[in-house]
Amino acid sequence: MKVGFIGLGIMGLPMAKNMVKSGFNLVVYNRSMKPVKELNAIGVEAGSSPRDVAMKCDILITMLPDSPDVQEVVLGKGGVIEGVKPGMILIDMSTISPKVSVEISEVLAESGVEMLDAPVSGGQKGAIEGSLSIMVGGKKKIFEKCMPVFKSIGKTIVLVGGNGAGETVKLCNQVICAINIVSMCEGMSLCRRAGVDVEKMIEVVNGGLGASNIIANLAPKILEGDMAPGFKLRLQQKDLRLALQLAEELNFSMPVTGLTNQIFRIAEGKGLGEKGTQALIEAYNLLG
Ligand code: NAP
């Protein structure tokens, strides 16, 4: 079985490497060439376009930033749709709008192509370690067929519903994570303003009920002044926008998510978008 992989960024590149380690025969494509060359150097075939990758594989994975990127790569000129054959499976692991995901699956179905939405959680660390949590939307039969692929990159793999349900669950996950990031930054900033040792505060909080993976992963980076992106701040803001759009479609209110989105937008406006989500602390630093 040949597997295509498009989108070799912070997440996609280590995921593709783990698939190679598990013995999958890959053909890859990315907009910029650096990660393609890195994989090429370990014997991975490079496709010349999304269309070319689709022509060469049975299962194709996309790991792209946002809904318009997936629409362009899959349905655009020179896109996946031009190279598909009936029986092929597209697994979109990007975090995008559930509505757009369903629309893409419907277009692909006309060409006999099945789609799973399978966004992930666990960050860059989980992608490198092959321990991602994968939330899948689609048909059970297709999910089961793709299980070996999922097992090569993830640990917790759950079919959560039909097409679009994976993206819905991922947006819920992102709401929970983003609010946790804001609360961590607010707590750390208050502690510093009070003149109390922030490192000691984090140590004791993470042994109690306030502990979280977010604090365990991001607080040490903040304390070291490491703002390099594991997850870009602008992508976290994108996820909050998508969650709020979904809430709007459902006529549902999410007041704290709305406020959290505004805080992330302020941080993005201050030029922090390409830094990691932990750089939200810098927006608080600006407050004094
Ligand atoms: P990223 O580092 O920005 O990577 C995105 C990749 O997609 C880049 O390599 C980019 O190429 C490529 N790309 C963009 N448009 C393309 C196109 N039209 N054709 C081909 N390649 C294209 O983002 P990421 O952090 O890996 O995130 C990817 C997705 O996973 C996002 O939906 C994100 O929300 C989600 N996610 C991220 C994390 C995390 O911790 N980072 C965790 C869970 C989920 P260039 O090199 O040319 O820019």
Residues whose N, C-alpha, C, O or C-beta is under 5 A from the ligand:
A	BS01	NAP	G7 L8 G9 I10 M11 G12 N30 R31 S32 M63 L64 P65 D66 D69 V73 M93 S94 T95 V120 S121 G123 Q124 G230 F231 K232 L235
